[in-house]
Every structure is written in structure tokens, then in C-alpha cells.
């Protein structure tokens, strides 16, 4: 195995993914989201939706987190989780919100997959369903023994305003800078993950794993090609998985039907990287990670069944 070539190829793929696929999508989506926030539309949506979702163990800030993971990135709700902790949200609400975020589909992977055939309407509908199932499972079952004590919550988030044209320009510039930070920040982790994945592939590890699992995969009707993105998902997270899916699609190994059928399994934050980043929101968030992770797993199972059935 030529490790230098593996490193160079992986680094090149990571840069191309970040700059030519992830960055354009993130710039547009963040500009739209930040303009909606500045115009007060997001606050209006949250005010209307929060009472509907409160029986599922979610608060107004939880709705912000839902919108952020669906339309920005999996890491965007990090600030919202920190705000919830700082403003005194109960442990049950923190666990339910964390479970929801982990179970939902992440925008930074979903939108780049749209040109490859992912049905976004279907994807987001199942993402929201899975997130709500995860929050209900956590709030009422897995996290029922957590503390319900909370302070009087201010569920508003501070947003920029658009009182004049300069304000609009400032919002757009800020969103663009935020998108660049997200895209550039993804390069090291994606490059490292792809080095590991491509190294295993070059050493024949995936061939051995597929051979070992082939009887079981055939028994349950799963395509062996799913092994590579699945291992990548577990080890490197969603953005690294996006890089593998793009490569497989470009090589003709998968098609749009495969992407839609496996989106519930491959596109979420329920992995080592996602959990580690999101529980860094604060000590009380980290304290409730176990019931949240288990609850998120229930939501993801619902999404997997939904995508497989509709594919």
C-alpha cells in the first residue's frame, strides 16, 4: 500500500468536497436562514410550532435546534443546546432535544446529495418524524428519571436585524463567513477520515469484511456496497460519509435509488464524531447523553424503515 498516495488522494478529495460541494450549498442556505432570522420569520415559526411540539418534550429553543440541523448543519444546534443549558432547561428537555438532533438528517449532507438524486421533501419529512419519535422516546421513556426542574425560560434567541440596507448586507456577509468557517473546518476531519477509509480499502480490509459479512447481508437483502459508507459513517461522521458517497456515485457503484433507500441509515449525527461534538455544549448536556443516544437510535430506526419502504 502506497501510504503517500493514499494521503494525497484523500486530502484532494476532502478539499474538493469542502470547497466545490459543501461550501456553495452552505453559503446559500446560511444566507437564507440568517435573513429569515433577521426578518423575524424564524421567531414567528417557532412561536407557532413550539406549542404543538411541547407534548413531545420539546421547547421553543428545541424548535430552533430542529430548524438548524435540517437547514444548516449538524453542528449548528450546538449553540442552541448551550443556550438551553445556560437558561435552565430541565435535564429531560435537554435529553429530548439532544436525541432529536442526533436522530434527524443533517443539512450539510442532505443538500449536497440532492443533485445526486436524494428526494429532499421525503427526506425532511422522515427526518422530522424520526426526530420527534426520538424526543418522545427519550422524554417519556428513557429519560423519565431525569430531573424535570427548570427555571423560567427565555426561549428567544438574539438575531441581527434588517432595519436598513446595510443591515441586510451585514447579515449576508456574516452568513457567508460562517459558511466558509464550516466548510474549511470540515477539511481536517474529512481528510483524516478518508485517509483511514482509503487505507483500509487499499489494504484489502473492506474486501475481507464484505466477504465475511456476505452470507448475512444476502440473508437480509442488504447490498454489500453499504459496508464502506457504513464504516465511514461510524468512524468519521456524516461529512466523511458524504465524500465516500460522492466517490461511489462518480464511479457508478451506486445510484439515486441507493441514496434514497439508505438515507435514514447514513445521514444523521448518531456517530462518534456527532455525539462528541454535540455533548460538548455543556456539562448538563453531556450528563444526559446515554438516554439521548438510545432515544435517537429509536428515531433512526423509524427513519431507516421509512426510507427503505418508500425507496
PESULWO-V561412 format. One record per residue. N is the residue number from 0. SS is DSSP state (alpha for helix, beta for strand, coil for the rest). OMEGA is omega in radians with two decimals (NA if undefined). D_FIRST is the distance of its C-alpha to the first C-alpha in whole Angstrom. Layout:
BEGIN
n=N ss=SS omega=OMEGA d_first=D_FIRST
n=N ss=SS omega=OMEGA d_first=D_FIRST
END
This chain:
BEGIN
n=0 ss=coil omega=3.11 d_first=0
n=1 ss=coil omega=-3.02 d_first=4
n=2 ss=alpha omega=-3.14 d_first=6
n=3 ss=alpha omega=3.10 d_first=9
n=4 ss=alpha omega=3.10 d_first=9
n=5 ss=alpha omega=-3.14 d_first=8
n=6 ss=alpha omega=-3.12 d_first=11
n=7 ss=alpha omega=-3.13 d_first=13
n=8 ss=alpha omega=-3.14 d_first=13
n=9 ss=alpha omega=3.11 d_first=14
n=10 ss=alpha omega=3.12 d_first=17
n=11 ss=alpha omega=3.12 d_first=18
n=12 ss=alpha omega=-3.14 d_first=18
n=13 ss=alpha omega=3.14 d_first=20
n=14 ss=alpha omega=3.13 d_first=22
n=15 ss=alpha omega=3.13 d_first=23
n=16 ss=alpha omega=-3.08 d_first=24
n=17 ss=alpha omega=-2.99 d_first=26
n=18 ss=alpha omega=-3.02 d_first=28
n=19 ss=alpha omega=3.12 d_first=29
n=20 ss=alpha omega=-3.06 d_first=29
n=21 ss=alpha omega=-3.03 d_first=30
n=22 ss=alpha omega=-3.13 d_first=32
n=23 ss=alpha omega=3.13 d_first=34
n=24 ss=alpha omega=-3.08 d_first=35
n=25 ss=alpha omega=3.13 d_first=36
n=26 ss=alpha omega=-3.11 d_first=38
n=27 ss=alpha omega=-3.06 d_first=40
n=28 ss=alpha omega=3.13 d_first=40
n=29 ss=alpha omega=3.07 d_first=41
n=30 ss=alpha omega=3.13 d_first=44
n=31 ss=alpha omega=-3.12 d_first=45
n=32 ss=alpha omega=-3.09 d_first=45
n=33 ss=alpha omega=3.08 d_first=46
n=34 ss=alpha omega=3.08 d_first=49
n=35 ss=alpha omega=3.09 d_first=50
n=36 ss=alpha omega=-3.10 d_first=50
n=37 ss=alpha omega=3.14 d_first=52
n=38 ss=coil omega=3.14 d_first=55
n=39 ss=coil omega=-3.10 d_first=55
n=40 ss=alpha omega=3.13 d_first=54
n=41 ss=alpha omega=3.11 d_first=51
n=42 ss=alpha omega=3.12 d_first=54
n=43 ss=alpha omega=3.14 d_first=56
n=44 ss=alpha omega=-3.13 d_first=54
n=45 ss=alpha omega=-3.13 d_first=53
n=46 ss=alpha omega=-3.14 d_first=57
n=47 ss=alpha omega=-3.02 d_first=57
n=48 ss=alpha omega=-3.05 d_first=54
n=49 ss=alpha omega=3.13 d_first=54
n=50 ss=alpha omega=3.14 d_first=57
n=51 ss=alpha omega=-3.06 d_first=56
n=52 ss=alpha omega=-3.11 d_first=53
n=53 ss=alpha omega=3.08 d_first=54
n=54 ss=alpha omega=3.11 d_first=55
n=55 ss=alpha omega=3.13 d_first=51
n=56 ss=coil omega=-3.09 d_first=51
n=57 ss=coil omega=3.13 d_first=50
n=58 ss=coil omega=3.10 d_first=52
n=59 ss=alpha omega=3.10 d_first=52
n=60 ss=alpha omega=3.07 d_first=49
n=61 ss=alpha omega=3.12 d_first=47
n=62 ss=alpha omega=3.05 d_first=48
n=63 ss=alpha omega=3.14 d_first=47
n=64 ss=alpha omega=3.11 d_first=43
n=65 ss=alpha omega=3.13 d_first=43
n=66 ss=alpha omega=-3.11 d_first=44
n=67 ss=alpha omega=-3.11 d_first=41
n=68 ss=alpha omega=-3.13 d_first=38
n=69 ss=alpha omega=-2.99 d_first=39
n=70 ss=alpha omega=3.10 d_first=40
n=71 ss=coil omega=3.12 d_first=38
n=72 ss=coil omega=-3.12 d_first=35
n=73 ss=coil omega=-3.11 d_first=34
n=74 ss=coil omega=-3.09 d_first=35
n=75 ss=coil omega=3.13 d_first=38
n=76 ss=alpha omega=-3.13 d_first=40
n=77 ss=alpha omega=-3.14 d_first=39
n=78 ss=alpha omega=3.14 d_first=42
n=79 ss=alpha omega=3.08 d_first=44
n=80 ss=alpha omega=3.09 d_first=43
n=81 ss=alpha omega=3.12 d_first=44
n=82 ss=alpha omega=3.11 d_first=47
n=83 ss=alpha omega=3.13 d_first=48
n=84 ss=alpha omega=-3.08 d_first=48
n=85 ss=alpha omega=-3.09 d_first=50
n=86 ss=coil omega=2.98 d_first=53
n=87 ss=coil omega=3.06 d_first=53
n=88 ss=coil omega=-3.13 d_first=52
n=89 ss=coil omega=3.11 d_first=52
n=90 ss=alpha omega=3.12 d_first=49
n=91 ss=alpha omega=3.11 d_first=49
n=92 ss=alpha omega=3.09 d_first=49
n=93 ss=alpha omega=-3.12 d_first=46
n=94 ss=alpha omega=-3.14 d_first=44
n=95 ss=alpha omega=-3.14 d_first=45
n=96 ss=alpha omega=3.11 d_first=44
n=97 ss=alpha omega=3.11 d_first=41
n=98 ss=alpha omega=3.12 d_first=40
n=99 ss=alpha omega=-3.11 d_first=41
n=100 ss=alpha omega=-3.13 d_first=39
n=101 ss=alpha omega=-3.06 d_first=36
n=102 ss=alpha omega=-3.02 d_first=37
n=103 ss=coil omega=3.09 d_first=37
n=104 ss=coil omega=-3.06 d_first=35
n=105 ss=coil omega=-3.05 d_first=34
n=106 ss=alpha omega=-3.09 d_first=35
n=107 ss=alpha omega=3.03 d_first=32
n=108 ss=alpha omega=-3.05 d_first=30
n=109 ss=alpha omega=-3.08 d_first=33
n=110 ss=alpha omega=3.06 d_first=34
n=111 ss=alpha omega=3.12 d_first=31
n=112 ss=alpha omega=-3.12 d_first=31
n=113 ss=alpha omega=3.09 d_first=34
n=114 ss=coil omega=3.12 d_first=33
n=115 ss=coil omega=3.04 d_first=31
n=116 ss=coil omega=3.13 d_first=34
n=117 ss=coil omega=3.11 d_first=34
n=118 ss=coil omega=-3.00 d_first=38
n=119 ss=alpha omega=3.14 d_first=39
n=120 ss=alpha omega=3.10 d_first=43
n=121 ss=alpha omega=-3.10 d_first=41
n=122 ss=alpha omega=-3.08 d_first=38
n=123 ss=alpha omega=3.09 d_first=41
n=124 ss=alpha omega=3.12 d_first=44
n=125 ss=alpha omega=3.09 d_first=41
n=126 ss=alpha omega=3.13 d_first=40
n=127 ss=alpha omega=3.11 d_first=43
n=128 ss=alpha omega=3.14 d_first=44
n=129 ss=alpha omega=3.12 d_first=41
n=130 ss=alpha omega=3.13 d_first=42
n=131 ss=alpha omega=3.07 d_first=46
n=132 ss=alpha omega=3.12 d_first=45
n=133 ss=alpha omega=-3.11 d_first=43
n=134 ss=alpha omega=3.11 d_first=45
n=135 ss=alpha omega=-3.14 d_first=48
n=136 ss=alpha omega=-3.12 d_first=46
n=137 ss=alpha omega=-3.04 d_first=46
n=138 ss=alpha omega=-3.02 d_first=49
n=139 ss=alpha omega=-3.06 d_first=51
n=140 ss=alpha omega=-3.01 d_first=49
n=141 ss=alpha omega=-3.13 d_first=46
n=142 ss=coil omega=-3.06 d_first=48
n=143 ss=coil omega=-3.14 d_first=51
n=144 ss=coil omega=3.08 d_first=52
n=145 ss=coil omega=-3.12 d_first=50
n=146 ss=coil omega=3.07 d_first=53
n=147 ss=coil omega=-3.11 d_first=55
n=148 ss=coil omega=3.09 d_first=56
n=149 ss=coil omega=3.10 d_first=56
n=150 ss=coil omega=3.03 d_first=58
n=151 ss=coil omega=-2.96 d_first=59
n=152 ss=coil omega=2.88 d_first=57
n=153 ss=coil omega=-3.02 d_first=56
n=154 ss=coil omega=3.07 d_first=54
n=155 ss=coil omega=3.03 d_first=54
n=156 ss=coil omega=3.12 d_first=51
n=157 ss=coil omega=-3.14 d_first=52
n=158 ss=coil omega=2.96 d_first=51
n=159 ss=coil omega=-3.13 d_first=52
n=160 ss=coil omega=3.13 d_first=55
n=161 ss=coil omega=-3.09 d_first=56
n=162 ss=coil omega=3.12 d_first=59
n=163 ss=coil omega=-3.12 d_first=59
n=164 ss=alpha omega=3.12 d_first=57
n=165 ss=alpha omega=3.10 d_first=55
n=166 ss=alpha omega=3.10 d_first=54
n=167 ss=alpha omega=3.14 d_first=52
n=168 ss=alpha omega=3.13 d_first=50
n=169 ss=alpha omega=3.11 d_first=50
n=170 ss=alpha omega=-3.13 d_first=48
n=171 ss=alpha omega=3.14 d_first=46
n=172 ss=alpha omega=3.13 d_first=45
n=173 ss=alpha omega=3.12 d_first=44
n=174 ss=alpha omega=3.10 d_first=42
n=175 ss=alpha omega=3.11 d_first=40
n=176 ss=alpha omega=3.11 d_first=39
n=177 ss=alpha omega=3.12 d_first=38
n=178 ss=alpha omega=3.12 d_first=36
n=179 ss=alpha omega=3.14 d_first=34
n=180 ss=alpha omega=-3.14 d_first=34
n=181 ss=alpha omega=-3.09 d_first=32
n=182 ss=alpha omega=-3.14 d_first=30
n=183 ss=alpha omega=3.13 d_first=29
n=184 ss=alpha omega=3.14 d_first=29
n=185 ss=alpha omega=-3.02 d_first=26
n=186 ss=alpha omega=-3.09 d_first=23
n=187 ss=alpha omega=-3.11 d_first=22
n=188 ss=alpha omega=3.13 d_first=22
n=189 ss=alpha omega=3.14 d_first=21
n=190 ss=alpha omega=3.13 d_first=18
n=191 ss=alpha omega=3.14 d_first=17
n=192 ss=alpha omega=-3.14 d_first=17
n=193 ss=alpha omega=3.06 d_first=15
n=194 ss=alpha omega=3.13 d_first=12
n=195 ss=alpha omega=-3.10 d_first=13
n=196 ss=alpha omega=-3.12 d_first=13
n=197 ss=alpha omega=3.07 d_first=10
n=198 ss=alpha omega=3.10 d_first=8
n=199 ss=alpha omega=3.14 d_first=10
n=200 ss=alpha omega=-3.13 d_first=10
n=201 ss=alpha omega=3.13 d_first=6
n=202 ss=coil omega=3.12 d_first=6
n=203 ss=coil omega=-3.09 d_first=10
n=204 ss=alpha omega=-3.13 d_first=12
n=205 ss=alpha omega=3.10 d_first=14
n=206 ss=alpha omega=3.11 d_first=15
n=207 ss=alpha omega=-3.12 d_first=16
n=208 ss=alpha omega=3.12 d_first=18
n=209 ss=alpha omega=3.11 d_first=19
n=210 ss=alpha omega=-3.12 d_first=20
n=211 ss=alpha omega=-3.08 d_first=22
n=212 ss=alpha omega=-3.02 d_first=24
n=213 ss=alpha omega=3.13 d_first=25
n=214 ss=alpha omega=-3.14 d_first=28
n=215 ss=alpha omega=-3.14 d_first=29
n=216 ss=alpha omega=3.10 d_first=28
n=217 ss=alpha omega=-3.12 d_first=30
n=218 ss=alpha omega=-3.11 d_first=33
n=219 ss=alpha omega=3.07 d_first=33
n=220 ss=coil omega=3.14 d_first=32
n=221 ss=coil omega=3.12 d_first=29
n=222 ss=coil omega=3.14 d_first=27
n=223 ss=coil omega=3.13 d_first=23
n=224 ss=coil omega=-3.13 d_first=22
n=225 ss=alpha omega=-3.09 d_first=23
n=226 ss=alpha omega=-3.06 d_first=21
n=227 ss=alpha omega=3.12 d_first=18
n=228 ss=alpha omega=3.13 d_first=21
n=229 ss=alpha omega=3.10 d_first=23
n=230 ss=alpha omega=3.11 d_first=20
n=231 ss=alpha omega=3.14 d_first=19
n=232 ss=alpha omega=-3.10 d_first=23
n=233 ss=alpha omega=-3.04 d_first=23
n=234 ss=alpha omega=-2.96 d_first=21
n=235 ss=alpha omega=3.12 d_first=21
n=236 ss=coil omega=-3.00 d_first=25
n=237 ss=alpha omega=-3.10 d_first=26
n=238 ss=alpha omega=3.07 d_first=25
n=239 ss=alpha omega=3.09 d_first=21
n=240 ss=alpha omega=3.08 d_first=22
n=241 ss=alpha omega=3.11 d_first=24
n=242 ss=alpha omega=3.13 d_first=21
n=243 ss=alpha omega=-3.13 d_first=19
n=244 ss=alpha omega=3.09 d_first=23
n=245 ss=alpha omega=3.13 d_first=23
n=246 ss=alpha omega=3.13 d_first=20
n=247 ss=alpha omega=3.12 d_first=21
n=248 ss=alpha omega=3.13 d_first=24
n=249 ss=alpha omega=3.13 d_first=23
n=250 ss=coil omega=3.14 d_first=21
n=251 ss=coil omega=-3.10 d_first=24
n=252 ss=coil omega=3.11 d_first=23
n=253 ss=coil omega=3.11 d_first=25
n=254 ss=coil omega=-3.10 d_first=29
n=255 ss=alpha omega=3.11 d_first=32
n=256 ss=alpha omega=3.09 d_first=33
n=257 ss=alpha omega=-3.11 d_first=30
n=258 ss=alpha omega=-3.13 d_first=30
n=259 ss=alpha omega=-3.12 d_first=34
n=260 ss=alpha omega=-3.05 d_first=33
n=261 ss=alpha omega=-3.07 d_first=31
n=262 ss=alpha omega=3.12 d_first=32
n=263 ss=alpha omega=-3.13 d_first=34
n=264 ss=alpha omega=-2.99 d_first=31
n=265 ss=alpha omega=-3.03 d_first=28
n=266 ss=coil omega=3.08 d_first=30
n=267 ss=coil omega=-3.11 d_first=32
n=268 ss=coil omega=-3.08 d_first=32
n=269 ss=coil omega=3.12 d_first=31
n=270 ss=coil omega=-3.06 d_first=28
n=271 ss=alpha omega=-3.11 d_first=27
n=272 ss=alpha omega=-3.09 d_first=27
n=273 ss=alpha omega=3.14 d_first=30
n=274 ss=alpha omega=-3.11 d_first=32
n=275 ss=alpha omega=-3.12 d_first=31
n=276 ss=alpha omega=-3.03 d_first=32
n=277 ss=alpha omega=-3.14 d_first=36
n=278 ss=alpha omega=3.05 d_first=37
n=279 ss=alpha omega=3.14 d_first=37
n=280 ss=alpha omega=3.14 d_first=40
n=281 ss=coil omega=-3.08 d_first=42
n=282 ss=alpha omega=3.14 d_first=43
n=283 ss=alpha omega=3.04 d_first=45
n=284 ss=alpha omega=3.13 d_first=42
n=285 ss=alpha omega=-3.11 d_first=40
n=286 ss=alpha omega=-3.04 d_first=43
n=287 ss=coil omega=-3.02 d_first=43
n=288 ss=alpha omega=-3.07 d_first=39
n=289 ss=alpha omega=3.11 d_first=39
n=290 ss=alpha omega=3.14 d_first=42
n=291 ss=alpha omega=3.14 d_first=40
n=292 ss=alpha omega=3.12 d_first=37
n=293 ss=alpha omega=3.10 d_first=39
n=294 ss=alpha omega=3.09 d_first=41
n=295 ss=alpha omega=3.11 d_first=38
n=296 ss=alpha omega=3.11 d_first=37
n=297 ss=alpha omega=3.11 d_first=40
n=298 ss=alpha omega=-3.14 d_first=40
n=299 ss=alpha omega=3.07 d_first=36
n=300 ss=alpha omega=3.10 d_first=37
n=301 ss=alpha omega=3.13 d_first=40
n=302 ss=alpha omega=3.14 d_first=38
n=303 ss=alpha omega=3.14 d_first=36
n=304 ss=alpha omega=-3.14 d_first=39
n=305 ss=alpha omega=-3.14 d_first=40
n=306 ss=alpha omega=3.13 d_first=37
n=307 ss=alpha omega=-3.11 d_first=37
n=308 ss=alpha omega=-3.08 d_first=40
n=309 ss=alpha omega=-3.09 d_first=41
n=310 ss=coil omega=NA d_first=38
END
